Amino acid sequence: MLFRSHIIAPHLSRALGANVIVETLPGAGQLIAINRVYAAPADGTTIMLLNGTPAALSQLIEQENARFDLSRMENLGIVNASPSTWLAGSRTGINAPRDAKGRRVLFGGTGPTGGLADPAALTCEALRLQCKIVLGYKSSADVVLAVERGEVDSVYTSDSSALHYDRSGRVKAIANMARERSSLLPHVPTLFESADIAPEDSWIVDFRADLDELGRIFVTTPGVPLERLTVLREALHKVLADPAVIAEGAAAERYIDYRDWKTAQEMMRRALKDVPAERKARLRTIIMGKYH
């Protein structure tokens, strides 16, 4: 069995009574890895823990190399879901989204749909900010370092990563891209609380918040027999609902907030099927180049 998760792997191995091999697959924003799992034999022996947010976004805007249909992949369950959190450098003078008005704001990112740049682009659009997104960084850690050095002003990360970086004092979490505050960062307001968003643009933030609800999701190849799917789903539920596993993840700042496969399936349907064609076209324009 092949997938990406070093913390969960030994527990899942015991729950299944099978050997679990963890392999880190090549990048391209995880698209190569998803393509490989999508095309694997439908026997349930290849599963993947993917970042559902950029994966769904890549499919929605028809990004090159996205040769999969997530709605056809079999969902096993969501490990956790994290709202995207806006971090600003402590020396930028940006202590709230309103401070970004009337100035040019530099965000950092890896690629256009890598999870760092796309929430930045959507924020700039919804708040009607003057932004430039600098792409090409290797990882979120590299972008945060660039923020600390003053190369760029801001970056988006997950709330769990933001919690870690916010403690340093060199960057500050200033807003979550959601309707509700993060349980990890209850002192950080949402964009709706801390920024003036025109009613006709609120769907942009809601769209990205819905994508964030996909979180880290286990999937396997389309067409796996129901009997095998049931075994996988029950084993994953057993592991991710175990208080000891949850505590182990929290100790490593890998927080578990399990949602079952039925919830995952509904989240995927809402993310992929409920976006009108005209909005998809606008999203592609915003994300793939407007602010780069």
QUITA-V407725 format. One record per pair of residues at least 4 apart in sequence whose ideal C-beta (glycine too) atoms are under 7 Angstrom apart, sorted by the first residue. I is the first residue (numbers start at 1). GAP is how many residues later the second one is. If there is no record, write none. Layout:
I|GAP / I|GAP
//
This chain:
1|17 / 1|19 / 1|20 / 1|44 / 1|46 / 2|19 / 2|21 / 2|44 / 3|19 / 3|44 / 3|45 / 3|46 / 4|18 / 4|20 / 4|21 / 4|44 / 4|45 / 5|4 / 5|17 / 5|44 / 6|16 / 7|241 / 7|242 / 7|245 / 7|247 / 8|4 / 8|231 / 9|4 / 9|11 / 9|13 / 10|4 / 11|4 / 11|228 / 11|234 / 12|4 / 12|8 / 12|223 / 12|224 / 12|227 / 13|5 / 13|6 / 13|7 / 15|220 / 15|223 / 15|224 / 16|219 / 25|7 / 25|8 / 25|11 / 26|6 / 26|7 / 27|5 / 28|4 / 28|37 / 29|25 / 29|29 / 29|82 / 29|84 / 29|85 / 30|4 / 30|20 / 30|21 / 30|25 / 31|4 / 31|27 / 31|34 / 31|35 / 32|4 / 33|4 / 33|15 / 34|4 / 34|14 / 34|16 / 34|21 / 34|34 / 35|4 / 35|32 / 35|33 / 36|4 / 37|9 / 37|11 / 37|182 / 37|184 / 38|30 / 38|35 / 38|183 / 40|6 / 40|181 / 41|180 / 42|179 / 42|180 / 42|181 / 42|182 / 43|181 / 44|176 / 44|180 / 44|184 / 44|185 / 44|188 / 46|174 / 46|175 / 47|29 / 47|171 / 47|172 / 47|173 / 47|185 / 48|171 / 49|30 / 49|167 / 49|169 / 50|5 / 50|167 / 50|169 / 51|4 / 51|64 / 51|165 / 52|4 / 52|162 / 52|163 / 52|165 / 53|4 / 53|62 / 53|158 / 53|159 / 53|161 / 54|4 / 54|59 / 54|60 / 54|61 / 55|4 / 55|15 / 56|4 / 56|14 / 56|155 / 56|158 / 56|215 / 56|216 / 57|4 / 57|56 / 57|61 / 57|154 / 58|5 / 58|8 / 58|55 / 59|7 / 59|9 / 59|10 / 59|11 / 59|213 / 60|212 / 60|215 / 60|220 / 60|223 / 61|219 / 61|222 / 61|223 / 61|226 / 61|227 / 63|50 / 68|5 / 70|198 / 70|202 / 71|197 / 71|198 / 71|201 / 72|150 / 73|146 / 73|147 / 73|149 / 74|145 / 74|146 / 74|148 / 74|150 / 74|155 / 75|142 / 75|144 / 75|186 / 75|189 / 75|190 / 75|193 / 76|142 / 76|143 / 76|144 / 76|156 / 76|157 / 76|160 / 76|185 / 77|141 / 77|156 / 77|159 / 77|160 / 77|163 / 77|181 / 77|182 / 77|183 / 77|184 / 77|187 / 78|137 / 78|138 / 78|139 / 78|180 / 78|181 / 78|185 / 78|186 / 79|136 / 79|137 / 79|139 / 79|161 / 79|177 / 79|179 / 80|135 / 80|136 / 80|175 / 80|176 / 80|177 / 81|131 / 81|132 / 81|133 / 81|134 / 81|176 / 82|76 / 82|77 / 82|78 / 82|130 / 82|133 / 83|76 / 83|93 / 83|94 / 83|95 / 83|99 / 83|126 / 83|129 / 84|35 / 84|72 / 84|74 / 84|93 / 84|124 / 84|128 / 85|71 / 85|72 / 85|73 / 85|74 / 85|77 / 85|88 / 85|91 / 85|97 / 85|100 / 85|103 / 86|37 / 86|68 / 86|70 / 86|88 / 86|89 / 87|57 / 87|60 / 87|67 / 87|68 / 87|70 / 87|75 / 87|78 / 87|84 / 87|85 / 87|86 / 88|4 / 88|6 / 88|65 / 88|66 / 88|83 / 88|84 / 88|86 / 89|58 / 89|59 / 89|61 / 89|64 / 89|82 / 90|79 / 90|80 / 90|81 / 90|82 / 91|59 / 92|61 / 93|6 / 94|5 / 94|6 / 94|59 / 94|60 / 94|80 / 95|4 / 95|77 / 95|79 / 96|78 / 96|98 / 97|30 / 97|77 / 97|78 / 97|94 / 97|97 / 97|98 / 98|96 / 98|97 / 100|5 / 100|29 / 101|28 / 103|27 / 104|26 / 104|28 / 105|24 / 105|25 / 105|26 / 105|48 / 105|49 / 106|26 / 106|28 / 106|46 / 106|47 / 107|10 / 107|13 / 107|24 / 107|26 / 107|45 / 107|47 / 107|48 / 108|8 / 108|26 / 108|29 / 108|35 / 108|38 / 108|39 / 108|44 / 108|47 / 109|5 / 109|7 / 109|8 / 109|11 / 109|24 / 109|26 / 109|28 / 109|34 / 110|4 / 110|6 / 110|7 / 110|25 / 110|27 / 110|28 / 110|29 / 111|6 / 111|24 / 112|5 / 112|6 / 112|23 / 112|175 / 112|176 / 112|180 / 113|5 / 113|174 / 116|4 / 116|24 / 116|27 / 116|39 / 116|40 / 117|4 / 117|16 / 117|18 / 118|4 / 118|169 / 119|4 / 119|37 / 119|58 / 119|89 / 120|4 / 120|11 / 120|13 / 120|36 / 121|4 / 121|12 / 121|165 / 121|166 / 121|169 / 121|170 / 122|4 / 122|82 / 122|83 / 122|86 / 122|164 / 123|4 / 123|54 / 123|68 / 124|5 / 124|7 / 124|167 / 125|79 / 125|161 / 126|71 / 126|75 / 126|78 / 126|79 / 127|68 / 127|70 / 131|160 / 132|159 / 133|158 / 133|159 / 134|18 / 135|157 / 137|5 / 137|6 / 137|9 / 138|4 / 140|4 / 140|17 / 140|21 / 141|4 / 142|4 / 143|4 / 143|12 / 144|4 / 144|11 / 144|21 / 144|27 / 145|4 / 146|5 / 146|6 / 147|5 / 147|6 / 147|7 / 147|8 / 147|24 / 148|22 / 148|23 / 157|4 / 157|5 / 157|8 / 158|4 / 159|4 / 159|17 / 159|23 / 159|25 / 159|26 / 160|24 / 160|93 / 160|95 / 161|4 / 162|4 / 162|11 / 162|23 / 163|21 / 163|22 / 164|89 / 165|6 / 166|5 / 166|6 / 166|7 / 173|12 / 173|15 / 174|14 / 175|13 / 175|14 / 175|15 / 175|16 / 175|19 / 175|20 / 176|5 / 176|6 / 176|9 / 176|12 / 176|14 / 177|14 / 177|28 / 177|31 / 177|32 / 178|12 / 178|31 / 178|34 / 179|11 / 179|13 / 179|30 / 180|10 / 181|5 / 181|7 / 181|8 / 181|9 / 182|6 / 189|4 / 189|5 / 190|4 / 191|4 / 191|6 / 191|14 / 192|5 / 197|4 / 197|5 / 197|8 / 202|4 / 203|4 / 204|4 / 205|4 / 206|4 / 207|4 / 207|68 / 208|4 / 210|60 / 210|61 / 211|60 / 213|54 / 214|53 / 214|54 / 214|57 / 217|47 / 218|18 / 220|4 / 220|12 / 224|4 / 224|5 / 225|4 / 226|4 / 227|4 / 228|4 / 229|4 / 230|4 / 231|4 / 232|4 / 233|4 / 233|28 / 234|4 / 235|4 / 236|4 / 237|4 / 237|23 / 238|4 / 239|6 / 240|5 / 240|16 / 240|18 / 241|17 / 242|4 / 243|4 / 244|4 / 245|4 / 245|11 / 246|4 / 246|10 / 247|4 / 248|4 / 249|5 / 249|6 / 249|7 / 250|5 / 259|4 / 259|5 / 261|4 / 262|4 / 263|4 / 264|4 / 265|4 / 266|4 / 267|4 / 268|4 / 269|4 / 270|4 / 275|4 / 275|5 / 277|4 / 278|4 / 279|4 / 280|4 / 281|4 / 282|4 / 283|4 / 284|4 / 285|5 / 286|4
//
